[in-house]
Amino acid sequence: MTRISRLQKKFNRLAIDAFLVTDSKNIYYLTGFSLLQGDGCLLITPQNAIIITDDRYQLALEEFESDEVVATISRDYYGSVNKICEGLNLTVLGFEDSISYQLFDVFDELMSCDIVPFHYLIERMRLIKDSTEITKLRAAAELQSAGFEYILSVVHPGVSERELAIKLDYWMKMHGASAASFPTIVASGANSAKPHATASDKLIVDGDVVTLDFGYYLDGYTADMTRTFAVGSIDPELRDVYRIVNEARKLVIEKVKVGIHGDELDFAGRSLIEEAGYGDEFNHGMGHGIGLTVHELPTTYAPGATNVTLKNNEVITVEPGIYIPEIGGIRIEDDIVVTHGGAEVITTAPTELIIVKD
């Protein structure tokens, strides 16, 4: 059964006649055709899947081979949607509630049929990966692991965080990546105590720990990995913190199984960090889903995430961290595939503490 037909089978239960997809990642997931965000939409009716876009995509659509998808070329995307719905006597149209208020206002004024918002309808389909998606995520994770090894070969005292990020971006793209899935984090010294620090002009000096957190698209899918390493030497407390964080990572991965709840999985690592006296210094969730975007369902699993239940072939991150203001922080992040046999770790970069010497 195709992804489109799986969606069509849901229509009766959802009490809709058709569904309109405006998120470009969801359009790609359902059809395999790439539109830039805002450049069109996908109307799924009980019998058809219709891409509605303008003539900039006409040649690409003529070359696009699909037994399910047809196209309508128009610069009035949503006027065309309304005409199709009227022509097919469709009375209830579902749509993604992630649209802007401005676009909702267009729908509200334009559509003759009733419009009904749905939350994460396609994203829930994307949560469980098929074998092709997992193969692509493995390849993305392997490329990022190689990118980390490259950074270890070029980092030295005196290089700036920004320069390292630029070097990594060039290397990843030269080796097949299409784009970063989020701004690369290169955080050194005291900056590494900020979980979402951006690469700055700060120069890396002897004794700094450096947190490198990055994700790149390869063949449409993105991995997400973090490694923390030291340059020259490391503060004794941070050496101990590294051991604690790495042990927490291992405990979470060992706990992974189909059916476990997100809060239980989080507790496996968080409890160790709390017992070590650093509970207040771990201030984010234990991980999240990845795939066509760097944050997919589950958007996070953390204390209280009782509604998250792991399923076979989900791909999630495991990323415990401890952040000590004015001293530095440690985060280690792996990507894993949830299987009936436990966790398959697809991030292949080493996790032991690395101290880069000149």
N, C-alpha and C positions, 0 to 999 in steps of 0.2 A: 504494500500500500504506500502511495506517495505521500509527501507531507501535505500537499494540497488536498488530496482526497481524505486524509485524516482530519483536516480542518472542516471540510464539507460535511463529514459525518457528524460533527458536533452541532450542526445548525438546529436540528429539531430540539435537542436538549437545551440549547441556548435561546430558543424561541426567536430566531432571526432568520431572514431570508437570504442575507448576503453579509459579507464582511469586507470592510475597507482597510487596507494596510497602507500606512503612510511612512512608517519607520523603514529607512533604507536597509538596515541589517535584516529586518524581518522579511522584506521583499526578496533579498538575496537568499535567505534561508529557504523560503518557500519555492522560489523559481530558479535560482542560480544565476539570475541576471542582476548586474550591478547598476544602480542608479545613485547619483549623488543625492544626499538628503535634500528634499524639497523639489527635486526635479521630476516628480510624478508620483503615482500611487498604483496600487494593485487592488483590483476589485475581484473578490472571489464570490461567484454565484453558485447555485447548486450544480450547474453543468459546466461552468467556464472559469478560467483565471485570465483576467484581462489587465495587462499593463497599460496604463494611460500615461503617456509622456509626450514630449514635443519632438520636432523633427531633428534636433541635435542627435537623437538616439536612433533615428530611422535606419541607418546603415547597419548599426550594431544589432538591431532587432531583426533585420533581414538575414543576418548571419547566425542569429541565435536559434539553435535547434531545440525544439521542445514539442512533445506530443500533447501537452496540457495548456500551454500558455499562448494566448494571442495578444495582439497589441492594437491600440487605438492611438493615432498621432493627433494631438491637439494641444494648443497652448492654454485652453480652458479646461484644466484637469477635472475640476470638481463639477463644472457644468456638464461635462461629458459623463461623469459618474451618474449625475441626476438623470440625464437623458436615457442612459442604459437601464437604470432602475425603473424608470417610467415605462420604457419599452417592454421590459420583462414582467411588469406588474409586481415588482418587489415592494413590499410595504414596510419592512423593518430591516434597517441597515445597522449592523454593529460596526464600531470603530474603536481604535486604540485610544485610551484615555490619556496617553502621554502627549497628545497634540497640544499646541499652544492655544491659549484662549482666542487669539486672533483667528486661527484656523477653525476653531469650534464655532466662532461667530459666523464664519463663512458657511459652514455646514448648516447651522441653525436657520440662516436666511434662505439658503439655496435649495436644500433637499425637500422634495415633496413627500418622501417617505419618513417614517419615524426613525430617529437615530438613537442608538443605545451604546453607551460607553462600556468597554471591557478592560479590565486591569490585567496586564501580563498574560494575555491569552496565548500569543505566539511564543512569548518568552518561556512559558511553562512547557511548551513543546520542545524548545531548544535545550532545556535543562538536561535531558538524557541524550547523550551523544551516540551516534551510530559509529560503525567501525571506521568509516572513511574520515569522520570528524576526529576520532581519537588518533588515527594515523597522522593527521595534519597537526594535531596538538603535540604529539610526540616529537615530530620534526621541528616544530617551533621551539619546544623546550630544549631540544638538543642544540639548536642554533644559538639560543641564548646562553646555554652553558659554555659553548665555544667562545661567545662574545665576552663572557666573564674571564676566561683564560687569556683572551687578548688584552683585556684591561690590566690584568696582573703583569703582563709583559711590558706595558708602557707607563705604568704609574711610577712616580718618583717624587721626592721632595722638590717643591718649587713648581709643580704643574698645578693648574687651577682646576677646581671642580668643573667649571664650564668647559674647559679644554678636554677633560676626560669624557664628558658627555658628548661633545662634538666628535671626538675620535671614535667613540662607541657607535654613534649614529652612522658615521661613514662606513665603519667596518661591517655593521649589520646589513646595511643596504648593499654594499659590495658583495655580500655573501647571500643575497636573495631576499632579504626582508623588504617589504614595501613601505612601511611607515611605522613609527612608534604608536603604540596604543594609548599611551599617556606620557606626559613630560617626564623624562628620565630623572630620577633622584640620584644625585651624587652629593652626599653629605659627609663632611669630614670634621674631625675634632668635636667641638661643642655643637656644631650644626647637626651632628648625627643624633643628638638628643631630640630633634624635631622629626617626628615620624614622616611628615610630608614636606620636608625641606626641599626646595628646588636647587638646582646647580647654580652656584654663585661664582663670583670672581675670587673667592677665598683661595689662597694657595695652600696646598697640602704640605704639612711640615712633619719632620721626624717625630714619632710618638702619636700621631693621629690615628684614630680608627676611621675607616671610610665605609659608609653604607652605600651600596649600589643597588638600586631597585629599578627595574626596567621591564618593559614588555614591547614586543615587536610583532607585527603581522607577517605571517608567512603563509601564502596561499589562502588568505582570507581569515585565518585563525591566529589568535594571540596567546602566547604563554605569558607568565608573570613570575619573575624570580627576584629574590633579594639575597645578597651575600654581604657580609661585613668582614673586612680584613684590616690588618694593621700595617702601618708603614714604619719600618725601623725598629720600633719597640711598642709595648702596650702597657697601659696603666694596670697594676695588679688587680684592682677591683674589676676593671672591665674584662680582664682575662677570666676571672671567676664568673662574671655575668655571662660571658660567651658560653661557658660550659653549661650554665643553668638554662639559657635559651635553647641551646642545641639539644639538651636532654628533654626539654619540654616539647620541642619539635618531634623528637623520636617517639615520645609517649603518645602524642596525638596520632601520629601515623600508625603506630601499633594498635591503636583503639579503633581505627577506621573499619567499619563493616556495614553491609547493607542493613538498613533499618535503625541504625543508631540515630538518636536525636542530636541536633546541633549543640544544645547546651551540655549534653554529656561529653561530646567530643571536645568542646572547649575546656571543660573542667579537667580533662586528663592532663592538659598542659598548664592551665592557669593555676591549678592547685599547687603544682610544684613551684611556680614562680612566687605565689603567695607565701608558701612555707619558707621560702628563702628570704622573705622580707621585702620583696620588690613588687607586691601586688599593686600598689599605687602607681608604680612606674610602668605598668603594662596597661595602656589606655586605649586599646582598640580591640576589635573582634579578632578571632583566631584565623579567619580566612573567609573566602567567598568563591563563587563559581567563576569560571572563565570559558571562553569559546569564541564566538564572533565578536564579542567585546570583552574588555578586561574585567568588568564587573557584571556577571550574569547571575541568575538564580542558582543557589541561594545568594542574595546580595551580601549577607554576612551570616556567620554563626558565632554566637557569643553567649554570655550568661542570659538566660531567659528565652533562648531561641528554641522553645519547645515545639514550634510549628515547623521546624526544619527536620526532615527525616531523609537520610541519605538513601539514594536509590542506585541500583546497578548502572554503571557507565556514566555516572556524573563525573565531572572533572572539577576539582576544587583546589584551592591553595591552602597551605598550612604555614602561618607566618607569625609565630610568637615574637615578642620584642620586649626589651627593657630599656628605658630611656632616663638617664640621670642628668638633670640640668647642669650645665657648665662643665660637665665631664665628658659625656658622650653617650651613645646608645648602640645597642646591638639588636639587629633583626636578621633572621634567617628564614627564607621562604622557599618552599618547594611546591610544585604542582603534582597532584596525584589523581589517578583514576580510581574511582570506587568500584570494586568488584566483589563478587560473592566470596572470593578467596582473601579479601582484605584490600590493602592499598597497593597500587602499582605506582611507584615514584617515577615520574618521567623527567624530572630535573636531574641531570647527571653530574652537575658541577659538585666538586668536593664540599663537604660541610665542616671539616675540621678547621680550626683556627689557622689562618695563613698570615704570616708576618713577612712582608716584602722587604728585602734588604737590597741596598744599592750594590 
